[in-house]
């Protein structure tokens, strides 16, 4: 029997107009300390997003989400934060913020296949 791993995940949300507190789920970050796993998946439904705000800057959003992904992946491409250890990068990515990109609180779970779990969460909560 495969060992189950404790993981944490957070949903990435775009808040086109912060003052209205409306959001659209666009991604998932999944982290497992034991296996040193962190992965981020995202997809932006531009049609839905523009329904929230016709003049939303989609190009800037893509740049910001790419930065999140680089930080999650780690290394120099993620800038100074990308050099942090995996738990610190996850905590930075999921820190509470009042900007146009926010994350849910981290949620825990157990699984035997982290890749399958992030894919399932992505399909259920984002797509």
Buried (B, 14 or more C-beta within 10 A) or exposed (E): EEEEBEBBBBBBBBBBEEEEEBBBBBBBBBBBBEEEBBBBBBEBBEEEBEEBBEEBEEEEBEEBBEBBBBBBBBEEEBEEBBEBEBEEBBBBBBEEEEEBBBBBEBEEBEBEEBEEBBBEBBEEBBE
